Amino acid sequence: MAIYKMLANIIQYISEAAMRIFGPTDDAYPIIGVQPFTGDPYNKRTADIW
């Protein structure tokens, strides 16, 4: 009987991992898309002043 319980625990462990890997994402990050560049482009002439 202990072998069946151990086998059931192993199957449950593997199936929970597979459901987590292949299931839908549960991240709470907002979907914001691509953001436009708002900085200044690199200019070697002004960067070498210091």
mmCIF entry with sequence, helices, sheets and N, C-alpha, C, O atoms, coordinates in Angstrom:
data_MODEL
# 
_entry.id   MODEL 
# 
_entity.id                         1 
_entity.type                       polymer 
_entity.pdbx_number_of_molecules   1 
# 
_entity_poly.entity_id                      1 
_entity_poly.type                           'polypeptide(L)' 
_entity_poly.nstd_linkage                   no 
_entity_poly.nstd_monomer                   no 
_entity_poly.pdbx_seq_one_letter_code       MAIYKMLANIIQYISEAAMRIFGPTDDAYPIIGVQPFTGDPYNKRTADIW 
_entity_poly.pdbx_seq_one_letter_code_can   MAIYKMLANIIQYISEAAMRIFGPTDDAYPIIGVQPFTGDPYNKRTADIW 
_entity_poly.pdbx_strand_id                 A 
# 
loop_
_entity_poly_seq.entity_id 
_entity_poly_seq.num 
_entity_poly_seq.mon_id 
_entity_poly_seq.hetero 
1 1  MET n 
1 2  ALA n 
1 3  ILE n 
1 4  TYR n 
1 5  LYS n 
1 6  MET n 
1 7  LEU n 
1 8  ALA n 
1 9  ASN n 
1 10 ILE n 
1 11 ILE n 
1 12 GLN n 
1 13 TYR n 
1 14 ILE n 
1 15 SER n 
1 16 GLU n 
1 17 ALA n 
1 18 ALA n 
1 19 MET n 
1 20 ARG n 
1 21 ILE n 
1 22 PHE n 
1 23 GLY n 
1 24 PRO n 
1 25 THR n 
1 26 ASP n 
1 27 ASP n 
1 28 ALA n 
1 29 TYR n 
1 30 PRO n 
1 31 ILE n 
1 32 ILE n 
1 33 GLY n 
1 34 VAL n 
1 35 GLN n 
1 36 PRO n 
1 37 PHE n 
1 38 THR n 
1 39 GLY n 
1 40 ASP n 
1 41 PRO n 
1 42 TYR n 
1 43 ASN n 
1 44 LYS n 
1 45 ARG n 
1 46 THR n 
1 47 ALA n 
1 48 ASP n 
1 49 ILE n 
1 50 TRP n 
# 
_struct_asym.id          A 
_struct_asym.entity_id   1 
# 
loop_
_struct_conf.conf_type_id 
_struct_conf.id 
_struct_conf.pdbx_PDB_helix_id 
_struct_conf.beg_label_comp_id 
_struct_conf.beg_label_asym_id 
_struct_conf.beg_label_seq_id 
_struct_conf.pdbx_beg_PDB_ins_code 
_struct_conf.end_label_comp_id 
_struct_conf.end_label_asym_id 
_struct_conf.end_label_seq_id 
_struct_conf.pdbx_end_PDB_ins_code 
_struct_conf.beg_auth_comp_id 
_struct_conf.beg_auth_asym_id 
_struct_conf.beg_auth_seq_id 
_struct_conf.end_auth_comp_id 
_struct_conf.end_auth_asym_id 
_struct_conf.end_auth_seq_id 
_struct_conf.pdbx_PDB_helix_class 
_struct_conf.details 
_struct_conf.pdbx_PDB_helix_length 
HELX_P HELX_P1 AA1 ALA A 2  ? PHE A 22 ? ALA A 2  PHE A 22 1 ? 21 
HELX_P HELX_P2 AA2 LYS A 44 ? ALA A 47 ? LYS A 44 ALA A 47 1 ? 4  
# 
_struct_conf_type.id          HELX_P 
_struct_conf_type.criteria    ? 
_struct_conf_type.reference   ? 
# 
loop_
_atom_site.group_PDB 
_atom_site.id 
_atom_site.type_symbol 
_atom_site.label_atom_id 
_atom_site.label_alt_id 
_atom_site.label_comp_id 
_atom_site.label_asym_id 
_atom_site.label_entity_id 
_atom_site.label_seq_id 
_atom_site.pdbx_PDB_ins_code 
_atom_site.Cartn_x 
_atom_site.Cartn_y 
_atom_site.Cartn_z 
_atom_site.occupancy 
_atom_site.B_iso_or_equiv 
_atom_site.pdbx_formal_charge 
_atom_site.auth_seq_id 
_atom_site.auth_comp_id 
_atom_site.auth_asym_id 
_atom_site.auth_atom_id 
_atom_site.pdbx_PDB_model_num 
ATOM 1   N N  . MET A 1 1  ? 0.817  -1.194 0.000   1.00 0.00 ? 1  MET A N  1 
ATOM 2   C CA . MET A 1 1  ? 0.000  0.000  0.000   1.00 0.00 ? 1  MET A CA 1 
ATOM 3   C C  . MET A 1 1  ? 0.863  1.262  0.000   1.00 0.00 ? 1  MET A C  1 
ATOM 4   O O  . MET A 1 1  ? 0.470  2.279  -0.572  1.00 0.00 ? 1  MET A O  1 
ATOM 5   N N  . ALA A 1 2  ? 2.010  1.206  0.622   1.00 0.00 ? 2  ALA A N  1 
ATOM 6   C CA . ALA A 1 2  ? 2.890  2.367  0.684   1.00 0.00 ? 2  ALA A CA 1 
ATOM 7   C C  . ALA A 1 2  ? 3.458  2.691  -0.700  1.00 0.00 ? 2  ALA A C  1 
ATOM 8   O O  . ALA A 1 2  ? 3.720  3.852  -1.012  1.00 0.00 ? 2  ALA A O  1 
ATOM 9   N N  . ILE A 1 3  ? 3.644  1.662  -1.522  1.00 0.00 ? 3  ILE A N  1 
ATOM 10  C CA . ILE A 1 3  ? 4.175  1.884  -2.872  1.00 0.00 ? 3  ILE A CA 1 
ATOM 11  C C  . ILE A 1 3  ? 3.157  2.662  -3.706  1.00 0.00 ? 3  ILE A C  1 
ATOM 12  O O  . ILE A 1 3  ? 3.528  3.558  -4.464  1.00 0.00 ? 3  ILE A O  1 
ATOM 13  N N  . TYR A 1 4  ? 1.877  2.320  -3.564  1.00 0.00 ? 4  TYR A N  1 
ATOM 14  C CA . TYR A 1 4  ? 0.841  3.017  -4.318  1.00 0.00 ? 4  TYR A CA 1 
ATOM 15  C C  . TYR A 1 4  ? 0.738  4.485  -3.889  1.00 0.00 ? 4  TYR A C  1 
ATOM 16  O O  . TYR A 1 4  ? 0.546  5.370  -4.723  1.00 0.00 ? 4  TYR A O  1 
ATOM 17  N N  . LYS A 1 5  ? 0.864  4.730  -2.604  1.00 0.00 ? 5  LYS A N  1 
ATOM 18  C CA . LYS A 1 5  ? 0.801  6.104  -2.101  1.00 0.00 ? 5  LYS A CA 1 
ATOM 19  C C  . LYS A 1 5  ? 2.005  6.901  -2.604  1.00 0.00 ? 5  LYS A C  1 
ATOM 20  O O  . LYS A 1 5  ? 1.859  8.058  -2.997  1.00 0.00 ? 5  LYS A O  1 
ATOM 21  N N  . MET A 1 6  ? 3.187  6.296  -2.594  1.00 0.00 ? 6  MET A N  1 
ATOM 22  C CA . MET A 1 6  ? 4.385  6.968  -3.081  1.00 0.00 ? 6  MET A CA 1 
ATOM 23  C C  . MET A 1 6  ? 4.263  7.228  -4.587  1.00 0.00 ? 6  MET A C  1 
ATOM 24  O O  . MET A 1 6  ? 4.637  8.302  -5.058  1.00 0.00 ? 6  MET A O  1 
ATOM 25  N N  . LEU A 1 7  ? 3.748  6.266  -5.336  1.00 0.00 ? 7  LEU A N  1 
ATOM 26  C CA . LEU A 1 7  ? 3.546  6.440  -6.770  1.00 0.00 ? 7  LEU A CA 1 
ATOM 27  C C  . LEU A 1 7  ? 2.531  7.544  -7.055  1.00 0.00 ? 7  LEU A C  1 
ATOM 28  O O  . LEU A 1 7  ? 2.721  8.332  -7.982  1.00 0.00 ? 7  LEU A O  1 
ATOM 29  N N  . ALA A 1 8  ? 1.470  7.608  -6.279  1.00 0.00 ? 8  ALA A N  1 
ATOM 30  C CA . ALA A 1 8  ? 0.462  8.658  -6.447  1.00 0.00 ? 8  ALA A CA 1 
ATOM 31  C C  . ALA A 1 8  ? 1.063  10.032 -6.143  1.00 0.00 ? 8  ALA A C  1 
ATOM 32  O O  . ALA A 1 8  ? 0.744  11.002 -6.830  1.00 0.00 ? 8  ALA A O  1 
ATOM 33  N N  . ASN A 1 9  ? 1.916  10.134 -5.141  1.00 0.00 ? 9  ASN A N  1 
ATOM 34  C CA . ASN A 1 9  ? 2.565  11.399 -4.817  1.00 0.00 ? 9  ASN A CA 1 
ATOM 35  C C  . ASN A 1 9  ? 3.518  11.838 -5.926  1.00 0.00 ? 9  ASN A C  1 
ATOM 36  O O  . ASN A 1 9  ? 3.593  13.027 -6.238  1.00 0.00 ? 9  ASN A O  1 
ATOM 37  N N  . ILE A 1 10 ? 4.235  10.906 -6.516  1.00 0.00 ? 10 ILE A N  1 
ATOM 38  C CA . ILE A 1 10 ? 5.154  11.223 -7.613  1.00 0.00 ? 10 ILE A CA 1 
ATOM 39  C C  . ILE A 1 10 ? 4.372  11.707 -8.827  1.00 0.00 ? 10 ILE A C  1 
ATOM 40  O O  . ILE A 1 10 ? 4.755  12.694 -9.455  1.00 0.00 ? 10 ILE A O  1 
ATOM 41  N N  . ILE A 1 11 ? 3.286  11.028 -9.163  1.00 0.00 ? 11 ILE A N  1 
ATOM 42  C CA . ILE A 1 11 ? 2.461  11.418 -10.309 1.00 0.00 ? 11 ILE A CA 1 
ATOM 43  C C  . ILE A 1 11 ? 1.851  12.799 -10.062 1.00 0.00 ? 11 ILE A C  1 
ATOM 44  O O  . ILE A 1 11 ? 1.802  13.621 -10.977 1.00 0.00 ? 11 ILE A O  1 
ATOM 45  N N  . GLN A 1 12 ? 1.395  13.060 -8.862  1.00 0.00 ? 12 GLN A N  1 
ATOM 46  C CA . GLN A 1 12 ? 0.823  14.366 -8.537  1.00 0.00 ? 12 GLN A CA 1 
ATOM 47  C C  . GLN A 1 12 ? 1.890  15.453 -8.646  1.00 0.00 ? 12 GLN A C  1 
ATOM 48  O O  . GLN A 1 12 ? 1.619  16.530 -9.177  1.00 0.00 ? 12 GLN A O  1 
ATOM 49  N N  . TYR A 1 13 ? 3.081  15.190 -8.158  1.00 0.00 ? 13 TYR A N  1 
ATOM 50  C CA . TYR A 1 13 ? 4.177  16.158 -8.218  1.00 0.00 ? 13 TYR A CA 1 
ATOM 51  C C  . TYR A 1 13 ? 4.516  16.515 -9.669  1.00 0.00 ? 13 TYR A C  1 
ATOM 52  O O  . TYR A 1 13 ? 4.692  17.688 -10.000 1.00 0.00 ? 13 TYR A O  1 
ATOM 53  N N  . ILE A 1 14 ? 4.606  15.508 -10.519 1.00 0.00 ? 14 ILE A N  1 
ATOM 54  C CA . ILE A 1 14 ? 4.955  15.732 -11.929 1.00 0.00 ? 14 ILE A CA 1 
ATOM 55  C C  . ILE A 1 14 ? 3.811  16.430 -12.662 1.00 0.00 ? 14 ILE A C  1 
ATOM 56  O O  . ILE A 1 14 ? 4.055  17.325 -13.471 1.00 0.00 ? 14 ILE A O  1 
ATOM 57  N N  . SER A 1 15 ? 2.580  16.037 -12.393 1.00 0.00 ? 15 SER A N  1 
ATOM 58  C CA . SER A 1 15 ? 1.454  16.659 -13.095 1.00 0.00 ? 15 SER A CA 1 
ATOM 59  C C  . SER A 1 15 ? 1.261  18.111 -12.664 1.00 0.00 ? 15 SER A C  1 
ATOM 60  O O  . SER A 1 15 ? 0.890  18.943 -13.492 1.00 0.00 ? 15 SER A O  1 
ATOM 61  N N  . GLU A 1 16 ? 1.499  18.438 -11.401 1.00 0.00 ? 16 GLU A N  1 
ATOM 62  C CA . GLU A 1 16 ? 1.409  19.833 -10.971 1.00 0.00 ? 16 GLU A CA 1 
ATOM 63  C C  . GLU A 1 16 ? 2.486  20.685 -11.631 1.00 0.00 ? 16 GLU A C  1 
ATOM 64  O O  . GLU A 1 16 ? 2.235  21.831 -12.003 1.00 0.00 ? 16 GLU A O  1 
ATOM 65  N N  . ALA A 1 17 ? 3.680  20.129 -11.775 1.00 0.00 ? 17 ALA A N  1 
ATOM 66  C CA . ALA A 1 17 ? 4.756  20.860 -12.447 1.00 0.00 ? 17 ALA A CA 1 
ATOM 67  C C  . ALA A 1 17 ? 4.408  21.084 -13.919 1.00 0.00 ? 17 ALA A C  1 
ATOM 68  O O  . ALA A 1 17 ? 4.628  22.176 -14.442 1.00 0.00 ? 17 ALA A O  1 
ATOM 69  N N  . ALA A 1 18 ? 3.873  20.078 -14.585 1.00 0.00 ? 18 ALA A N  1 
ATOM 70  C CA . ALA A 1 18 ? 3.502  20.214 -15.990 1.00 0.00 ? 18 ALA A CA 1 
ATOM 71  C C  . ALA A 1 18 ? 2.375  21.238 -16.158 1.00 0.00 ? 18 ALA A C  1 
ATOM 72  O O  . ALA A 1 18 ? 2.386  22.015 -17.112 1.00 0.00 ? 18 ALA A O  1 
ATOM 73  N N  . MET A 1 19 ? 1.417  21.246 -15.254 1.00 0.00 ? 19 MET A N  1 
ATOM 74  C CA . MET A 1 19 ? 0.335  22.230 -15.337 1.00 0.00 ? 19 MET A CA 1 
ATOM 75  C C  . MET A 1 19 ? 0.878  23.640 -15.133 1.00 0.00 ? 19 MET A C  1 
ATOM 76  O O  . MET A 1 19 ? 0.405  24.580 -15.771 1.00 0.00 ? 19 MET A O  1 
ATOM 77  N N  . ARG A 1 20 ? 1.849  23.797 -14.264 1.00 0.00 ? 20 ARG A N  1 
ATOM 78  C CA . ARG A 1 20 ? 2.430  25.126 -14.035 1.00 0.00 ? 20 ARG A CA 1 
ATOM 79  C C  . ARG A 1 20 ? 3.237  25.589 -15.248 1.00 0.00 ? 20 ARG A C  1 
ATOM 80  O O  . ARG A 1 20 ? 3.192  26.767 -15.605 1.00 0.00 ? 20 ARG A O  1 
ATOM 81  N N  . ILE A 1 21 ? 3.969  24.682 -15.881 1.00 0.00 ? 21 ILE A N  1 
ATOM 82  C CA . ILE A 1 21 ? 4.787  25.034 -17.038 1.00 0.00 ? 21 ILE A CA 1 
ATOM 83  C C  . ILE A 1 21 ? 3.916  25.367 -18.245 1.00 0.00 ? 21 ILE A C  1 
ATOM 84  O O  . ILE A 1 21 ? 4.138  26.379 -18.908 1.00 0.00 ? 21 ILE A O  1 
ATOM 85  N N  . PHE A 1 22 ? 2.926  24.520 -18.534 1.00 0.00 ? 22 PHE A N  1 
ATOM 86  C CA . PHE A 1 22 ? 2.141  24.656 -19.749 1.00 0.00 ? 22 PHE A CA 1 
ATOM 87  C C  . PHE A 1 22 ? 0.814  25.379 -19.547 1.00 0.00 ? 22 PHE A C  1 
ATOM 88  O O  . PHE A 1 22 ? 0.070  25.566 -20.509 1.00 0.00 ? 22 PHE A O  1 
ATOM 89  N N  . GLY A 1 23 ? 0.502  25.787 -18.327 1.00 0.00 ? 23 GLY A N  1 
ATOM 90  C CA . GLY A 1 23 ? -0.743 26.486 -18.050 1.00 0.00 ? 23 GLY A CA 1 
ATOM 91  C C  . GLY A 1 23 ? -0.644 27.958 -18.407 1.00 0.00 ? 23 GLY A C  1 
ATOM 92  O O  . GLY A 1 23 ? 0.427  28.442 -18.771 1.00 0.00 ? 23 GLY A O  1 
ATOM 93  N N  . PRO A 1 24 ? -1.751 28.667 -18.305 1.00 0.00 ? 24 PRO A N  1 
ATOM 94  C CA . PRO A 1 24 ? -1.728 30.102 -18.604 1.00 0.00 ? 24 PRO A CA 1 
ATOM 95  C C  . PRO A 1 24 ? -0.893 30.850 -17.574 1.00 0.00 ? 24 PRO A C  1 
ATOM 96  O O  . PRO A 1 24 ? -0.746 30.411 -16.434 1.00 0.00 ? 24 PRO A O  1 
ATOM 97  N N  . THR A 1 25 ? -0.355 31.975 -17.992 1.00 0.00 ? 25 THR A N  1 
ATOM 98  C CA . THR A 1 25 ? 0.493  32.761 -17.109 1.00 0.00 ? 25 THR A CA 1 
ATOM 99  C C  . THR A 1 25 ? -0.334 33.414 -16.012 1.00 0.00 ? 25 THR A C  1 
ATOM 100 O O  . THR A 1 25 ? -1.477 33.810 -16.241 1.00 0.00 ? 25 THR A O  1 
ATOM 101 N N  . ASP A 1 26 ? 0.240  33.525 -14.832 1.00 0.00 ? 26 ASP A N  1 
ATOM 102 C CA . ASP A 1 26 ? -0.455 34.163 -13.719 1.00 0.00 ? 26 ASP A CA 1 
ATOM 103 C C  . ASP A 1 26 ? 0.312  35.389 -13.227 1.00 0.00 ? 26 ASP A C  1 
ATOM 104 O O  . ASP A 1 26 ? 0.170  35.801 -12.075 1.00 0.00 ? 26 ASP A O  1 
ATOM 105 N N  . ASP A 1 27 ? 1.124  35.963 -14.110 1.00 0.00 ? 27 ASP A N  1 
ATOM 106 C CA . ASP A 1 27 ? 1.862  37.168 -13.762 1.00 0.00 ? 27 ASP A CA 1 
ATOM 107 C C  . ASP A 1 27 ? 0.898  38.352 -13.660 1.00 0.00 ? 27 ASP A C  1 
ATOM 108 O O  . ASP A 1 27 ? -0.112 38.405 -14.361 1.00 0.00 ? 27 ASP A O  1 
ATOM 109 N N  . ALA A 1 28 ? 1.215  39.277 -12.799 1.00 0.00 ? 28 ALA A N  1 
ATOM 110 C CA . ALA A 1 28 ? 0.378  40.458 -12.622 1.00 0.00 ? 28 ALA A CA 1 
ATOM 111 C C  . ALA A 1 28 ? 0.995  41.675 -13.303 1.00 0.00 ? 28 ALA A C  1 
ATOM 112 O O  . ALA A 1 28 ? 0.687  42.809 -12.938 1.00 0.00 ? 28 ALA A O  1 
ATOM 113 N N  . TYR A 1 29 ? 1.856  41.453 -14.281 1.00 0.00 ? 29 TYR A N  1 
ATOM 114 C CA . TYR A 1 29 ? 2.486  42.564 -14.974 1.00 0.00 ? 29 TYR A CA 1 
ATOM 115 C C  . TYR A 1 29 ? 1.515  43.174 -15.978 1.00 0.00 ? 29 TYR A C  1 
ATOM 116 O O  . TYR A 1 29 ? 0.792  42.440 -16.652 1.00 0.00 ? 29 TYR A O  1 
ATOM 117 N N  . PRO A 1 30 ? 1.484  44.498 -16.091 1.00 0.00 ? 30 PRO A N  1 
ATOM 118 C CA . PRO A 1 30 ? 0.597  45.111 -17.083 1.00 0.00 ? 30 PRO A CA 1 
ATOM 119 C C  . PRO A 1 30 ? 1.127  44.915 -18.496 1.00 0.00 ? 30 PRO A C  1 
ATOM 120 O O  . PRO A 1 30 ? 2.337  44.921 -18.722 1.00 0.00 ? 30 PRO A O  1 
ATOM 121 N N  . ILE A 1 31 ? 0.236  44.745 -19.418 1.00 0.00 ? 31 ILE A N  1 
ATOM 122 C CA . ILE A 1 31 ? 0.622  44.599 -20.818 1.00 0.00 ? 31 ILE A CA 1 
ATOM 123 C C  . ILE A 1 31 ? 0.658  46.006 -21.406 1.00 0.00 ? 31 ILE A C  1 
ATOM 124 O O  . ILE A 1 31 ? -0.386 46.590 -21.696 1.00 0.00 ? 31 ILE A O  1 
ATOM 125 N N  . ILE A 1 32 ? 1.874  46.552 -21.581 1.00 0.00 ? 32 ILE A N  1 
ATOM 126 C CA . ILE A 1 32 ? 1.993  47.937 -22.009 1.00 0.00 ? 32 ILE A CA 1 
ATOM 127 C C  . ILE A 1 32 ? 2.502  48.079 -23.429 1.00 0.00 ? 32 ILE A C  1 
ATOM 128 O O  . ILE A 1 32 ? 2.371  49.149 -24.024 1.00 0.00 ? 32 ILE A O  1 
ATOM 129 N N  . GLY A 1 33 ? 3.069  47.046 -23.975 1.00 0.00 ? 33 GLY A N  1 
ATOM 130 C CA . GLY A 1 33 ? 3.544  47.102 -25.344 1.00 0.00 ? 33 GLY A CA 1 
ATOM 131 C C  . GLY A 1 33 ? 4.881  47.806 -25.481 1.00 0.00 ? 33 GLY A C  1 
ATOM 132 O O  . GLY A 1 33 ? 5.585  48.021 -24.494 1.00 0.00 ? 33 GLY A O  1 
ATOM 133 N N  . VAL A 1 34 ? 5.224  48.161 -26.698 1.00 0.00 ? 34 VAL A N  1 
ATOM 134 C CA . VAL A 1 34 ? 6.495  48.802 -26.999 1.00 0.00 ? 34 VAL A CA 1 
ATOM 135 C C  . VAL A 1 34 ? 6.403  50.282 -26.652 1.00 0.00 ? 34 VAL A C  1 
ATOM 136 O O  . VAL A 1 34 ? 5.435  50.954 -27.009 1.00 0.00 ? 34 VAL A O  1 
ATOM 137 N N  . GLN A 1 35 ? 7.412  50.781 -25.955 1.00 0.00 ? 35 GLN A N  1 
ATOM 138 C CA . GLN A 1 35 ? 7.438  52.188 -25.582 1.00 0.00 ? 35 GLN A CA 1 
ATOM 139 C C  . GLN A 1 35 ? 8.354  52.957 -26.527 1.00 0.00 ? 35 GLN A C  1 
ATOM 140 O O  . GLN A 1 35 ? 9.406  52.444 -26.910 1.00 0.00 ? 35 GLN A O  1 
ATOM 141 N N  . PRO A 1 36 ? 7.982  54.166 -26.908 1.00 0.00 ? 36 PRO A N  1 
ATOM 142 C CA . PRO A 1 36 ? 8.838  54.961 -27.803 1.00 0.00 ? 36 PRO A CA 1 
ATOM 143 C C  . PRO A 1 36 ? 10.086 55.431 -27.069 1.00 0.00 ? 36 PRO A C  1 
ATOM 144 O O  . PRO A 1 36 ? 10.072 55.609 -25.851 1.00 0.00 ? 36 PRO A O  1 
ATOM 145 N N  . PHE A 1 37 ? 11.156 55.630 -27.812 1.00 0.00 ? 37 PHE A N  1 
ATOM 146 C CA . PHE A 1 37 ? 12.411 56.107 -27.255 1.00 0.00 ? 37 PHE A CA 1 
ATOM 147 C C  . PHE A 1 37 ? 12.274 57.600 -26.969 1.00 0.00 ? 37 PHE A C  1 
ATOM 148 O O  . PHE A 1 37 ? 11.913 58.372 -27.857 1.00 0.00 ? 37 PHE A O  1 
ATOM 149 N N  . THR A 1 38 ? 12.560 58.010 -25.732 1.00 0.00 ? 38 THR A N  1 
ATOM 150 C CA . THR A 1 38 ? 12.417 59.416 -25.361 1.00 0.00 ? 38 THR A CA 1 
ATOM 151 C C  . THR A 1 38 ? 13.728 60.044 -24.933 1.00 0.00 ? 38 THR A C  1 
ATOM 152 O O  . THR A 1 38 ? 13.734 61.195 -24.497 1.00 0.00 ? 38 THR A O  1 
ATOM 153 N N  . GLY A 1 39 ? 14.848 59.326 -25.041 1.00 0.00 ? 39 GLY A N  1 
ATOM 154 C CA . GLY A 1 39 ? 16.129 59.850 -24.610 1.00 0.00 ? 39 GLY A CA 1 
ATOM 155 C C  . GLY A 1 39 ? 16.877 60.548 -25.725 1.00 0.00 ? 39 GLY A C  1 
ATOM 156 O O  . GLY A 1 39 ? 16.385 60.657 -26.847 1.00 0.00 ? 39 GLY A O  1 
ATOM 157 N N  . ASP A 1 40 ? 18.049 61.010 -25.412 1.00 0.00 ? 40 ASP A N  1 
ATOM 158 C CA . ASP A 1 40 ? 18.904 61.660 -26.399 1.00 0.00 ? 40 ASP A CA 1 
ATOM 159 C C  . ASP A 1 40 ? 19.812 60.635 -27.046 1.00 0.00 ? 40 ASP A C  1 
ATOM 160 O O  . ASP A 1 40 ? 20.345 59.776 -26.343 1.00 0.00 ? 40 ASP A O  1 
ATOM 161 N N  . PRO A 1 41 ? 20.012 60.685 -28.359 1.00 0.00 ? 41 PRO A N  1 
ATOM 162 C CA . PRO A 1 41 ? 20.924 59.748 -29.017 1.00 0.00 ? 41 PRO A CA 1 
ATOM 163 C C  . PRO A 1 41 ? 22.370 60.036 -28.611 1.00 0.00 ? 41 PRO A C  1 
ATOM 164 O O  . PRO A 1 41 ? 22.717 61.170 -28.280 1.00 0.00 ? 41 PRO A O  1 
ATOM 165 N N  . TYR A 1 42 ? 23.197 59.008 -28.640 1.00 0.00 ? 42 TYR A N  1 
ATOM 166 C CA . TYR A 1 42 ? 24.600 59.119 -28.269 1.00 0.00 ? 42 TYR A CA 1 
ATOM 167 C C  . TYR A 1 42 ? 25.348 59.948 -29.308 1.00 0.00 ? 42 TYR A C  1 
ATOM 168 O O  . TYR A 1 42 ? 25.232 59.703 -30.509 1.00 0.00 ? 42 TYR A O  1 
ATOM 169 N N  . ASN A 1 43 ? 26.107 60.918 -28.844 1.00 0.00 ? 43 ASN A N  1 
ATOM 170 C CA . ASN A 1 43 ? 26.913 61.739 -29.719 1.00 0.00 ? 43 ASN A CA 1 
ATOM 171 C C  . ASN A 1 43 ? 28.333 61.732 -29.166 1.00 0.00 ? 43 ASN A C  1 
ATOM 172 O O  . ASN A 1 43 ? 28.573 62.236 -28.069 1.00 0.00 ? 43 ASN A O  1 
ATOM 173 N N  . LYS A 1 44 ? 29.258 61.173 -29.904 1.00 0.00 ? 44 LYS A N  1 
ATOM 174 C CA . LYS A 1 44 ? 30.622 61.007 -29.426 1.00 0.00 ? 44 LYS A CA 1 
ATOM 175 C C  . LYS A 1 44 ? 31.296 62.351 -29.166 1.00 0.00 ? 44 LYS A C  1 
ATOM 176 O O  . LYS A 1 44 ? 32.092 62.458 -28.233 1.00 0.00 ? 44 LYS A O  1 
ATOM 177 N N  . ARG A 1 45 ? 31.009 63.359 -29.945 1.00 0.00 ? 45 ARG A N  1 
ATOM 178 C CA . ARG A 1 45 ? 31.647 64.664 -29.748 1.00 0.00 ? 45 ARG A CA 1 
ATOM 179 C C  . ARG A 1 45 ? 31.337 65.269 -28.386 1.00 0.00 ? 45 ARG A C  1 
ATOM 180 O O  . ARG A 1 45 ? 32.228 65.778 -27.707 1.00 0.00 ? 45 ARG A O  1 
ATOM 181 N N  . THR A 1 46 ? 30.086 65.212 -27.998 1.00 0.00 ? 46 THR A N  1 
ATOM 182 C CA . THR A 1 46 ? 29.711 65.798 -26.703 1.00 0.00 ? 46 THR A CA 1 
ATOM 183 C C  . THR A 1 46 ? 30.006 64.858 -25.555 1.00 0.00 ? 46 THR A C  1 
ATOM 184 O O  . THR A 1 46 ? 30.122 65.317 -24.419 1.00 0.00 ? 46 THR A O  1 
ATOM 185 N N  . ALA A 1 47 ? 30.132 63.566 -25.796 1.00 0.00 ? 47 ALA A N  1 
ATOM 186 C CA . ALA A 1 47 ? 30.391 62.611 -24.731 1.00 0.00 ? 47 ALA A CA 1 
ATOM 187 C C  . ALA A 1 47 ? 31.851 62.641 -24.300 1.00 0.00 ? 47 ALA A C  1 
ATOM 188 O O  . ALA A 1 47 ? 32.146 62.288 -23.158 1.00 0.00 ? 47 ALA A O  1 
ATOM 189 N N  . ASP A 1 48 ? 32.779 63.047 -25.165 1.00 0.00 ? 48 ASP A N  1 
ATOM 190 C CA . ASP A 1 48 ? 34.212 63.049 -24.840 1.00 0.00 ? 48 ASP A CA 1 
ATOM 191 C C  . ASP A 1 48 ? 34.674 64.336 -24.169 1.00 0.00 ? 48 ASP A C  1 
ATOM 192 O O  . ASP A 1 48 ? 35.878 64.550 -24.023 1.00 0.00 ? 48 ASP A O  1 
ATOM 193 N N  . ILE A 1 49 ? 33.760 65.187 -23.764 1.00 0.00 ? 49 ILE A N  1 
ATOM 194 C CA . ILE A 1 49 ? 34.145 66.448 -23.117 1.00 0.00 ? 49 ILE A CA 1 
ATOM 195 C C  . ILE A 1 49 ? 34.834 66.169 -21.801 1.00 0.00 ? 49 ILE A C  1 
ATOM 196 O O  . ILE A 1 49 ? 35.823 66.832 -21.490 1.00 0.00 ? 49 ILE A O  1 
ATOM 197 N N  . TRP A 1 50 ? 34.382 65.259 -21.048 1.00 0.00 ? 50 TRP A N  1 
ATOM 198 C CA . TRP A 1 50 ? 34.963 64.975 -19.730 1.00 0.00 ? 50 TRP A CA 1 
ATOM 199 C C  . TRP A 1 50 ? 36.121 64.090 -19.919 1.00 0.00 ? 50 TRP A C  1 
ATOM 200 O O  . TRP A 1 50 ? 36.775 63.713 -18.947 1.00 0.00 ? 50 TRP A O  1 
# 
